[in-house]
Amino acid sequence: MILSLRTVKDVSGSQEHFSYALDLSGMEMGFQTPAQEPIQVTGMVKNAAGMLTLEATMQTTLHLVCDRCNADFTRDKTLAVSCPLATSVEDAENDEIFVYSGEEVALDDIFIPAFVLDMETKNLCADDCKGLCAQCGHNLNQGPCDCKPPSDPRWDALKQLQLP
C-alpha cells in the first residue's frame, strides 16, 4: 500500500491514519507458510515539530507446525511497529529511520521486514512440548509409547552372565 504524506508532511501536529490488509500467504518461512490469513495493519503517521513518525499495529493468526512434535497449531500474533520517516539521513548505518522519496511511502517496505524479523526461529505448540519418541515417532504429548528404552551396548557382556 502506498500512503500519501502530502497532508501531514508540512503541517506540524497533523496526523494521517491508515488501515489495510497485508497478504503474505505466499511467503515461505522455514519450510512453512505461517501467514495464511491476511495481516491487519492499522496505524498513523504523525508530524511532531516537523519530524514524521509512523506508529502501527500488525495483527494476524499464524498457522505453524511444532518443531518438536510436528503437530499443526495456531497462534495469535500482534506486533507494534514504530519508526521515524525521513527523506534523507546523515548516518547511512542508522537502520531505524525509514527513508522515503517524494510525498509517498510504501508501507509494505516497512511492514514486511518488521514482520519477518519478529518471527520466532523455533515454533513450539506449548512450552512443555515433549516431542516425538526417537524410536517409534509417537507424539509423547498424547501419552507414553510402548517402546523399551534402548540398551547401552557397554552392558551387553554383563547381561550374558547368569546368576544362580
C-alpha positions in Angstrom: 0.0 0.0 0.0 1.2 3.5 -0.9 0.4 6.2 1.7 0.4 9.8 0.7 2.2 12.2 3.1 1.0 15.4 1.4 -1.4 16.4 4.2 0.9 15.6 7.1 4.4 16.3 5.7 4.4 20.1 6.2 1.8 20.7 9.0 3.1 20.2 12.5 0.7 18.4 14.7 -1.2 16.7 11.8 -1.9 13.0 11.5 -2.6 10.6 8.7 -4.4 7.4 9.7 -4.3 4.2 7.6 -5.7 0.7 7.7 -5.2 -2.2 5.3 -4.7 -6.0 5.0 -1.2 -7.2 4.1 -1.2 -10.5 2.3 1.9 -12.7 2.9 0.1 -16.0 2.2 2.6 -16.9 -0.5 5.7 -16.2 1.6 7.5 -19.3 2.9 9.4 -19.0 6.1 11.4 -22.0 7.3 9.5 -24.5 5.0 6.2 -23.2 6.3 3.7 -20.5 5.2 2.6 -19.2 8.6 0.8 -16.1 7.5 -2.0 -17.8 5.7 -4.5 -15.2 6.8 -4.2 -11.5 6.0 -2.3 -9.4 8.4 -4.4 -6.5 9.6 -2.3 -3.3 9.8 -3.7 -0.2 11.4 -1.8 3.0 12.4 -0.9 6.5 11.7 1.8 8.9 10.6 2.1 12.0 12.7 4.1 15.2 12.4 5.7 16.4 15.6 7.6 19.6 15.1 8.5 18.6 11.5 9.5 15.0 12.4 7.4 12.3 10.8 6.8 9.2 12.9 4.9 6.1 11.9 3.2 4.1 14.6 1.2 0.9 13.7 0.0 -2.4 15.0 0.0 -5.6 12.9 -2.3 -8.5 13.9 -2.9 -12.0 12.5 -3.2 -15.6 13.3 -0.2 -17.7 12.4 -0.6 -21.3 11.2 2.5 -23.2 12.4 4.0 -26.7 12.8 5.6 -27.6 16.1 9.4 -28.1 15.8 9.3 -30.8 18.4 6.2 -32.9 17.8 5.3 -31.9 14.2 1.7 -31.0 15.2 -0.2 -28.2 13.5 -1.2 -25.3 15.7 -2.3 -21.7 15.5 -1.1 -18.7 17.5 -2.3 -15.1 17.5 0.5 -12.6 16.7 0.4 -8.8 17.5 3.3 -6.6 16.6 3.8 -2.9 17.4 5.9 -1.0 14.8 7.2 2.5 15.4 9.8 4.2 13.2 10.7 7.7 12.2 10.4 8.7 8.5 12.8 11.0 6.7 13.7 11.9 3.1 17.4 11.6 3.9 19.8 10.6 6.7 23.3 11.7 7.5 24.3 8.4 9.1 23.9 5.7 6.5 24.2 2.9 9.1 21.2 4.1 11.1 18.6 1.5 10.0 15.9 2.7 12.5 14.9 5.6 10.2 12.9 4.7 7.1 14.0 6.8 4.2 11.3 7.6 1.6 11.3 9.8 -1.5 8.7 12.2 -2.8 5.4 12.6 -1.0 4.5 8.9 -0.6 5.8 6.0 1.4 5.4 2.3 0.5 4.1 0.8 3.7 4.9 -2.8 2.6 8.6 -1.9 2.6 8.3 -1.2 6.4 5.9 -3.9 7.5 7.1 -6.9 5.6 10.7 -6.8 7.0 9.3 -5.9 10.5 7.0 -9.0 10.4 9.7 -11.4 9.1 12.3 -10.2 11.6 9.9 -10.6 14.5 9.1 -14.3 13.6 10.3 -16.9 16.1 13.1 -19.2 14.9 11.7 -22.1 16.9 7.9 -22.7 17.0 6.6 -24.9 19.8 3.0 -25.8 20.3 3.5 -25.5 24.1 6.4 -24.6 26.3 6.4 -28.1 27.8 6.1 -30.0 24.5 7.5 -33.4 24.9 8.2 -34.0 21.2 8.4 -37.4 19.4 9.8 -40.8 20.6 13.2 -41.2 19.0 12.5 -44.9 18.3 8.9 -45.1 17.0 7.9 -41.5 16.3 4.9 -41.5 18.7 3.8 -38.0 19.8 4.7 -38.1 23.5 2.2 -35.3 24.3 -0.5 -37.8 23.7 0.9 -40.2 26.2 3.9 -42.6 26.6 4.7 -45.0 23.8 5.3 -48.8 24.2 9.0 -48.7 23.3 11.6 -50.1 25.6 14.5 -47.7 26.3 17.5 -48.6 24.1 20.0 -50.7 25.9 23.6 -49.5 26.4 25.9 -51.8 24.4 28.6 -51.4 27.0 26.4 -53.5 29.4 25.7 -56.4 26.9 28.5 -58.6 28.3 27.0 -58.4 31.8 23.6 -59.5 30.5 25.1 -62.8 29.3 26.1 -63.7 32.9 23.6 -65.9 34.7 23.2 -65.7 38.4 22.4 -68.9 40.4 
